């Protein structure tokens, strides 16, 4: 069972993702709606509090990359969620998982299966 850290600024979209993850047998480690809240959740959870992060690329006017960099430094897999084209990700995240919005059950399931297992 994977523990998932979600950072998604659209409340309803975040709830849909929670429902999909619940159906897949995942545990929601935290669901944050902003860069600041996601950073606080990461600090609270620590490196052992989650297995994978699903991060909305654009949190209002804030890009999620500063938080993604901290998560990547912990060696945790990241799945980026975006309504934009995946090719807009920075080069350092070319190998990261990508989910297109709106979320679809099969896409979330596939992205989680492709995410490396947490060490």
Secondary structure, 3 states (H helix, E strand, C coil): CCEEEEECCCHHHHHHHHHHHHHCCCEEEEEECCHHHHHHHHHHHCCCCCCEEEEECEECCEECHHHHHHHHHCCCEEEEEECCCHHHCCHHHCCCEEEECCCCHHHHHHHHHHCCCCC
